[in-house]
Amino acid sequence: MDKFDIIVIGAGPAGMTAALNCLRAGKSVLVLEGETFGGQAALSPRVENFPSYQRIEGAALMDKLFEQISEWGAQIELECVSKIQKEDSLFHVTTDYNEYLGTSVILATGVKPRHIGVEREDEFLGHGVSYCALCDGAFYAGEEVAVIGDANTALQYALLLSGYCKHVHICAMFDRLFADKALSDMTLARENVSVTYNVALKKFSGDEEIDGLIFENTKTKEELRVDCKCAFICIGQLPNNKAFANIVNLDDAGYIIADETCTTSCEGIFVAGDCRTKKIRQLVTAASDGAIAAFAACRYVDSANA
């Protein structure tokens, strides 16, 4: 059974930053990722709030970080972690293929898109329902599309889609947008972007593919139809922490309980990025968490080996 000083679970900006700092401290590091290297950041079409780059695609930024940890010698495996147990001061990390031993563990599992919970949502996935404009937007070039959401991701998607779609309908549940002002101004300046406020999705319209969305005005209760070929749903995210509920404390929403020290309820396990309790979830705060968790894990390993 392979043993490492530190096992990092998750290869988004937090996990890879953690791995980088652990490697630079001379520790042996295994990085486990169950889905996509780069996490949600890799799906962002345009990053403008990360220090050093005026603008860059999220995938390109994550590629640079992946190359960096590879050059420093990280062992990287595309495996999904199903369980962590602590035995005799070592952590046993079980994946869908293997079991690994680690002196310390850093959890950086990120979040996944929240589903809207309307009938036929799963049925229409890939047939007019999407959670990623970067992945699926090009399929709807020249068409009318809708973006359901009101924060940064929703407007980033709308801005991307406006470059090649006939029209982009932003559908917001409240009477305002919650995105950064600069992003809001840029998006709303596009002639082929419009916003409908105070609406809640009630139904997908269509047979095998969607042809529109049926909303209810949350104030007047009137029904509203938006014709579109695809609905890009951006209404928040859910943490990927169920597999760790046996070993670290989670809050009611499923986030790992930790403060700015990135220390969990289990000695030797640290947490970084969007999967922990925190006020602000951005690339730069994920990277910050990664560095903090890395130094804490390295101190723990040094004390364990003393």
DRENDO-1510 file (C-alpha; in Angstrom, 1 decimal, always signed):
<recs>
REC; n; res; u; v; w
REC; 1; MET; +0.0; +0.0; +0.0 .
REC; 2; ASP; +1.6; +3.3; -1.1 .
REC; 3; LYS; +2.3; +5.8; +1.7 .
REC; 4; PHE; +2.6; +9.6; +1.4 .
REC; 5; ASP; +3.3; +12.4; +3.7 .
REC; 6; ILE; +0.2; +14.3; +2.5 .
REC; 7; ILE; -2.7; +13.2; +0.4 .
REC; 8; VAL; -4.6; +16.1; -1.3 .
REC; 9; ILE; -8.2; +15.2; -2.3 .
REC; 10; GLY; -9.3; +17.5; -5.1 .
REC; 11; ALA; -7.4; +19.1; -7.9 .
REC; 12; GLY; -9.0; +22.5; -8.2 .
REC; 13; PRO; -7.2; +25.8; -7.4 .
REC; 14; ALA; -7.2; +25.0; -3.7 .
REC; 15; GLY; -6.0; +21.5; -4.0 .
REC; 16; MET; -3.3; +22.1; -6.5 .
REC; 17; THR; -2.1; +25.2; -4.6 .
REC; 18; ALA; -1.9; +23.1; -1.5 .
REC; 19; ALA; +0.0; +20.4; -3.3 .
REC; 20; LEU; +2.4; +22.9; -4.7 .
REC; 21; ASN; +3.3; +24.3; -1.3 .
REC; 22; CYS; +3.6; +20.8; +0.2 .
REC; 23; LEU; +6.0; +19.7; -2.6 .
REC; 24; ARG; +8.1; +22.8; -2.2 .
REC; 25; ALA; +8.4; +22.0; +1.5 .
REC; 26; GLY; +9.9; +18.6; +0.5 .
REC; 27; LYS; +6.9; +16.4; +1.3 .
REC; 28; SER; +5.7; +13.5; -0.8 .
REC; 29; VAL; +2.3; +14.3; -2.2 .
REC; 30; LEU; -0.5; +12.4; -3.8 .
REC; 31; VAL; -3.3; +14.3; -5.5 .
REC; 32; LEU; -6.6; +12.5; -6.0 .
REC; 33; GLU; -9.3; +13.9; -8.3 .
REC; 34; GLY; -12.6; +12.2; -9.0 .
REC; 35; GLU; -13.9; +14.3; -11.9 .
REC; 36; THR; -12.2; +17.2; -13.7 .
REC; 37; PHE; -8.7; +18.6; -13.0 .
REC; 38; GLY; -9.1; +22.3; -12.3 .
REC; 39; GLY; -12.5; +21.9; -10.8 .
REC; 40; GLN; -15.2; +24.5; -11.4 .
REC; 41; ALA; -12.5; +27.0; -12.2 .
REC; 42; ALA; -11.6; +25.1; -15.4 .
REC; 43; LEU; -15.2; +25.6; -16.6 .
REC; 44; SER; -15.1; +29.4; -16.3 .
REC; 45; PRO; -14.9; +31.0; -19.7 .
REC; 46; ARG; -13.3; +34.2; -18.5 .
REC; 47; VAL; -11.3; +35.0; -15.3 .
REC; 48; GLU; -10.6; +38.6; -14.6 .
REC; 49; ASN; -10.3; +38.8; -10.8 .
REC; 50; PHE; -7.2; +36.7; -10.3 .
REC; 51; PRO; -3.9; +38.5; -9.5 .
REC; 52; SER; -1.4; +38.7; -12.4 .
REC; 53; TYR; -3.7; +38.2; -15.3 .
REC; 54; GLN; -5.9; +40.9; -16.9 .
REC; 55; ARG; -8.1; +38.1; -18.2 .
REC; 56; ILE; -7.6; +34.4; -18.9 .
REC; 57; GLU; -9.7; +31.3; -19.5 .
REC; 58; GLY; -10.2; +29.3; -16.4 .
REC; 59; ALA; -9.0; +26.1; -18.2 .
REC; 60; ALA; -5.8; +27.8; -19.2 .
REC; 61; LEU; -5.1; +29.1; -15.7 .
REC; 62; MET; -5.7; +25.6; -14.2 .
REC; 63; ASP; -3.5; +24.0; -16.9 .
REC; 64; LYS; -0.6; +26.2; -15.7 .
REC; 65; LEU; -1.1; +25.1; -12.1 .
REC; 66; PHE; -1.4; +21.5; -13.2 .
REC; 67; GLU; +1.9; +21.8; -15.1 .
REC; 68; GLN; +3.5; +23.4; -12.0 .
REC; 69; ILE; +2.7; +20.6; -9.6 .
REC; 70; SER; +3.6; +18.0; -12.2 .
REC; 71; GLU; +7.1; +19.5; -12.5 .
REC; 72; TRP; +7.5; +19.5; -8.8 .
REC; 73; GLY; +6.8; +15.8; -8.7 .
REC; 74; ALA; +3.3; +15.3; -7.5 .
REC; 75; GLN; +1.8; +11.9; -8.0 .
REC; 76; ILE; -1.6; +12.6; -9.6 .
REC; 77; GLU; -4.4; +10.0; -9.9 .
REC; 78; LEU; -7.9; +10.3; -11.4 .
REC; 79; GLU; -9.7; +8.4; -8.7 .
REC; 80; CYS; -12.8; +9.1; -6.6 .
REC; 81; VAL; -12.4; +8.9; -2.8 .
REC; 82; SER; -15.1; +6.9; -1.1 .
REC; 83; LYS; -13.9; +6.8; +2.5 .
REC; 84; ILE; -11.2; +8.0; +5.0 .
REC; 85; GLN; -10.3; +6.2; +8.2 .
REC; 86; LYS; -7.7; +7.0; +10.8 .
REC; 87; GLU; -5.8; +4.0; +12.2 .
REC; 88; ASP; -2.6; +4.1; +14.3 .
REC; 89; SER; -2.0; +7.8; +13.4 .
REC; 90; LEU; -2.2; +7.1; +9.7 .
REC; 91; PHE; -5.1; +8.0; +7.4 .
REC; 92; HIS; -6.4; +5.2; +5.1 .
REC; 93; VAL; -7.8; +6.8; +2.0 .
REC; 94; THR; -10.0; +4.4; +0.0 .
REC; 95; THR; -10.8; +5.2; -3.7 .
REC; 96; ASP; -12.8; +3.4; -6.4 .
REC; 97; TYR; -9.5; +1.6; -7.4 .
REC; 98; ASN; -7.0; +1.7; -4.6 .
REC; 99; GLU; -6.2; +2.4; -0.9 .
REC; 100; TYR; -3.5; +4.8; +0.1 .
REC; 101; LEU; -1.8; +5.8; +3.4 .
REC; 102; GLY; -1.1; +9.3; +4.4 .
REC; 103; THR; +0.3; +11.0; +7.5 .
REC; 104; SER; -2.0; +14.0; +6.8 .
REC; 105; VAL; -4.9; +14.8; +4.5 .
REC; 106; ILE; -6.0; +18.0; +2.8 .
REC; 107; LEU; -9.7; +18.1; +1.7 .
REC; 108; ALA; -10.2; +20.4; -1.3 .
REC; 109; THR; -13.2; +18.8; -3.0 .
REC; 110; GLY; -14.9; +22.0; -4.1 .
REC; 111; VAL; -18.6; +22.2; -5.0 .
REC; 112; LYS; -20.9; +21.1; -7.8 .
REC; 113; PRO; -23.8; +22.9; -9.5 .
REC; 114; ARG; -27.1; +23.0; -7.7 .
REC; 115; HIS; -30.1; +21.6; -9.7 .
REC; 116; ILE; -33.2; +23.7; -9.9 .
REC; 117; GLY; -35.6; +20.8; -9.0 .
REC; 118; VAL; -38.2; +21.2; -11.7 .
REC; 119; GLU; -39.9; +18.2; -13.3 .
REC; 120; ARG; -38.1; +16.7; -16.3 .
REC; 121; GLU; -34.8; +18.5; -15.5 .
REC; 122; ASP; -32.8; +15.3; -15.6 .
REC; 123; GLU; -34.6; +14.2; -18.7 .
REC; 124; PHE; -33.7; +17.3; -20.6 .
REC; 125; LEU; -30.0; +17.3; -19.5 .
REC; 126; GLY; -28.1; +17.5; -22.7 .
REC; 127; HIS; -31.3; +18.2; -24.6 .
REC; 128; GLY; -31.7; +21.9; -23.6 .
REC; 129; VAL; -30.7; +21.9; -20.0 .
REC; 130; SER; -27.0; +22.6; -19.1 .
REC; 131; TYR; -25.0; +23.7; -16.1 .
REC; 132; CYS; -22.0; +24.7; -18.2 .
REC; 133; ALA; -22.0; +27.3; -20.9 .
REC; 134; LEU; -18.4; +26.7; -21.7 .
REC; 135; CYS; -19.1; +23.1; -22.3 .
REC; 136; ASP; -22.3; +23.3; -24.2 .
REC; 137; GLY; -22.8; +26.9; -25.4 .
REC; 138; ALA; -21.3; +26.5; -28.9 .
REC; 139; PHE; -24.0; +24.0; -29.7 .
REC; 140; TYR; -26.6; +26.8; -29.6 .
REC; 141; ALA; -24.8; +29.4; -31.8 .
REC; 142; GLY; -27.3; +31.6; -33.5 .
REC; 143; GLU; -30.1; +30.5; -31.2 .
REC; 144; GLU; -32.0; +32.1; -28.3 .
REC; 145; VAL; -30.9; +30.8; -24.9 .
REC; 146; ALA; -31.7; +31.5; -21.3 .
REC; 147; VAL; -29.5; +31.8; -18.2 .
REC; 148; ILE; -31.2; +31.2; -14.9 .
REC; 149; GLY; -29.4; +32.9; -12.1 .
REC; 150; ASP; -28.3; +36.3; -10.9 .
REC; 151; ALA; -24.7; +36.1; -9.6 .
REC; 152; ASN; -21.2; +36.1; -11.1 .
REC; 153; THR; -21.3; +32.7; -12.8 .
REC; 154; ALA; -24.7; +33.4; -14.4 .
REC; 155; LEU; -23.5; +36.7; -15.9 .
REC; 156; GLN; -20.1; +35.3; -17.0 .
REC; 157; TYR; -22.1; +32.6; -18.9 .
REC; 158; ALA; -24.4; +35.3; -20.4 .
REC; 159; LEU; -21.5; +37.3; -21.5 .
REC; 160; LEU; -19.9; +34.3; -23.2 .
REC; 161; LEU; -23.1; +33.2; -24.8 .
REC; 162; SER; -23.8; +36.7; -26.1 .
REC; 163; GLY; -20.8; +36.4; -28.4 .
REC; 164; TYR; -22.4; +33.8; -30.6 .
REC; 165; CYS; -26.1; +33.3; -29.6 .
REC; 166; LYS; -28.9; +35.3; -31.2 .
REC; 167; HIS; -30.2; +36.5; -27.8 .
REC; 168; VAL; -29.5; +35.7; -24.2 .
REC; 169; HIS; -32.4; +35.9; -21.6 .
REC; 170; ILE; -31.1; +36.3; -18.1 .
REC; 171; CYS; -33.9; +35.1; -15.7 .
REC; 172; ALA; -33.5; +36.3; -12.1 .
REC; 173; MET; -35.6; +35.3; -9.1 .
REC; 174; PHE; -35.2; +38.6; -7.3 .
REC; 175; ASP; -35.5; +42.3; -8.3 .
REC; 176; ARG; -31.7; +42.8; -8.7 .
REC; 177; LEU; -28.5; +41.1; -9.8 .
REC; 178; PHE; -25.9; +40.0; -7.3 .
REC; 179; ALA; -22.9; +39.9; -9.5 .
REC; 180; ASP; -19.9; +42.3; -9.4 .
REC; 181; LYS; -20.8; +45.7; -10.7 .
REC; 182; ALA; -18.1; +45.6; -13.4 .
REC; 183; LEU; -19.4; +42.3; -14.7 .
REC; 184; SER; -23.0; +43.4; -14.6 .
REC; 185; ASP; -22.2; +46.6; -16.5 .
REC; 186; MET; -20.3; +44.7; -19.2 .
REC; 187; THR; -23.0; +42.1; -19.6 .
REC; 188; LEU; -26.0; +44.5; -19.7 .
REC; 189; ALA; -24.2; +46.6; -22.2 .
REC; 190; ARG; -24.6; +43.8; -24.8 .
REC; 191; GLU; -27.5; +44.6; -27.2 .
REC; 192; ASN; -28.5; +40.9; -27.4 .
REC; 193; VAL; -28.8; +40.4; -23.6 .
REC; 194; SER; -32.0; +41.1; -21.6 .
REC; 195; VAL; -33.0; +40.5; -18.0 .
REC; 196; THR; -36.3; +39.5; -16.6 .
REC; 197; TYR; -36.6; +39.9; -12.8 .
REC; 198; ASN; -38.8; +38.3; -10.1 .
REC; 199; VAL; -39.4; +35.0; -11.9 .
REC; 200; ALA; -39.4; +31.4; -10.7 .
REC; 201; LEU; -39.1; +28.5; -13.2 .
REC; 202; LYS; -42.2; +26.3; -13.1 .
REC; 203; LYS; -41.9; +24.1; -16.2 .
REC; 204; PHE; -39.7; +23.1; -19.1 .
REC; 205; SER; -41.6; +23.3; -22.4 .
REC; 206; GLY; -40.8; +20.8; -25.2 .
REC; 207; ASP; -40.9; +17.2; -26.3 .
REC; 208; GLU; -37.5; +15.6; -26.8 .
REC; 209; GLU; -35.7; +19.0; -26.8 .
REC; 210; ILE; -36.8; +22.1; -24.9 .
REC; 211; ASP; -38.4; +24.9; -26.8 .
REC; 212; GLY; -39.1; +27.3; -24.0 .
REC; 213; LEU; -39.4; +27.9; -20.3 .
REC; 214; ILE; -42.5; +28.6; -18.2 .
REC; 215; PHE; -42.0; +31.0; -15.3 .
REC; 216; GLU; -44.2; +32.5; -12.7 .
REC; 217; ASN; -43.8; +36.1; -11.6 .
REC; 218; THR; -43.0; +35.9; -7.9 .
REC; 219; LYS; -44.9; +39.2; -7.2 .
REC; 220; THR; -47.9; +39.2; -9.6 .
REC; 221; LYS; -48.2; +35.4; -9.9 .
REC; 222; GLU; -48.6; +35.9; -13.7 .
REC; 223; GLU; -47.3; +33.2; -16.0 .
REC; 224; LEU; -44.5; +34.1; -18.4 .
REC; 225; ARG; -43.0; +32.1; -21.3 .
REC; 226; VAL; -39.4; +32.6; -22.5 .
REC; 227; ASP; -38.7; +30.9; -25.9 .
REC; 228; CYS; -35.2; +29.4; -26.0 .
REC; 229; LYS; -33.3; +26.3; -27.2 .
REC; 230; CYS; -31.3; +25.9; -24.0 .
REC; 231; ALA; -31.5; +26.8; -20.3 .
REC; 232; PHE; -28.1; +27.3; -18.6 .
REC; 233; ILE; -28.8; +26.9; -14.9 .
REC; 234; CYS; -26.6; +28.8; -12.5 .
REC; 235; ILE; -28.3; +29.0; -9.1 .
REC; 236; GLY; -25.6; +28.0; -6.7 .
REC; 237; GLN; -23.5; +25.1; -5.7 .
REC; 238; LEU; -23.4; +22.1; -3.3 .
REC; 239; PRO; -20.3; +20.8; -1.5 .
REC; 240; ASN; -18.9; +17.4; -2.2 .
REC; 241; ASN; -18.3; +16.3; +1.3 .
REC; 242; LYS; -20.7; +13.3; +2.0 .
REC; 243; ALA; -17.8; +10.8; +2.0 .
REC; 244; PHE; -16.1; +12.6; +4.9 .
REC; 245; ALA; -19.0; +13.0; +7.2 .
REC; 246; ASN; -17.7; +10.1; +9.4 .
REC; 247; ILE; -14.4; +11.9; +10.1 .
REC; 248; VAL; -14.9; +15.7; +10.0 .
REC; 249; ASN; -17.7; +17.9; +11.2 .
REC; 250; LEU; -20.0; +19.3; +8.6 .
REC; 251; ASP; -22.5; +22.2; +8.9 .
REC; 252; ASP; -26.2; +21.8; +8.0 .
REC; 253; ALA; -25.5; +22.7; +4.4 .
REC; 254; GLY; -22.8; +20.0; +4.1 .
REC; 255; TYR; -19.7; +22.3; +4.2 .
REC; 256; ILE; -16.7; +21.2; +6.3 .
REC; 257; ILE; -16.5; +23.4; +9.5 .
REC; 258; ALA; -13.3; +25.3; +9.6 .
REC; 259; ASP; -12.1; +28.9; +10.1 .
REC; 260; GLU; -9.3; +30.8; +8.4 .
REC; 261; THR; -6.7; +28.3; +9.8 .
REC; 262; CYS; -8.2; +25.6; +7.6 .
REC; 263; THR; -8.2; +23.2; +10.6 .
REC; 264; THR; -11.0; +20.6; +10.8 .
REC; 265; SER; -12.4; +18.7; +13.8 .
REC; 266; CYS; -10.0; +15.8; +13.1 .
REC; 267; GLU; -6.4; +16.2; +14.0 .
REC; 268; GLY; -4.3; +15.8; +10.9 .
REC; 269; ILE; -7.0; +16.7; +8.3 .
REC; 270; PHE; -7.1; +20.1; +6.9 .
REC; 271; VAL; -9.5; +21.7; +4.4 .
REC; 272; ALA; -9.1; +24.3; +1.6 .
REC; 273; GLY; -11.4; +26.1; -0.8 .
REC; 274; ASP; -15.1; +26.2; -1.5 .
REC; 275; CYS; -15.9; +23.0; +0.3 .
REC; 276; ARG; -15.4; +24.7; +3.7 .
REC; 277; THR; -17.4; +27.2; +5.7 .
REC; 278; LYS; -16.5; +30.7; +4.5 .
REC; 279; LYS; -17.9; +34.0; +3.5 .
REC; 280; ILE; -16.2; +34.5; +0.1 .
REC; 281; ARG; -15.7; +31.8; -2.5 .
REC; 282; GLN; -13.3; +32.9; -5.3 .
REC; 283; LEU; -10.3; +31.6; -7.0 .
REC; 284; VAL; -8.0; +33.8; -5.0 .
REC; 285; THR; -9.5; +32.7; -1.6 .
REC; 286; ALA; -9.3; +29.1; -2.7 .
REC; 287; ALA; -5.6; +29.5; -3.5 .
REC; 288; SER; -5.1; +31.3; -0.2 .
REC; 289; ASP; -6.7; +28.4; +1.6 .
REC; 290; GLY; -4.5; +25.9; -0.3 .
REC; 291; ALA; -1.4; +27.6; +1.0 .
REC; 292; ILE; -2.6; +27.9; +4.6 .
REC; 293; ALA; -3.7; +24.3; +4.7 .
REC; 294; ALA; -0.4; +23.1; +3.1 .
REC; 295; PHE; +1.7; +24.8; +5.8 .
REC; 296; ALA; -0.5; +23.4; +8.5 .
REC; 297; ALA; -0.3; +19.9; +7.1 .
REC; 298; CYS; +3.5; +20.2; +6.7 .
REC; 299; ARG; +3.8; +21.2; +10.4 .
REC; 300; TYR; +1.6; +18.3; +11.4 .
REC; 301; VAL; +3.8; +15.9; +9.4 .
REC; 302; ASP; +7.0; +17.3; +10.9 .
REC; 303; SER; +5.6; +16.8; +14.4 .
REC; 304; ALA; +4.4; +13.3; +13.6 .
REC; 305; ASN; +7.8; +12.3; +12.3 .
REC; 306; ALA; +9.8; +14.0; +15.1 .
</recs>
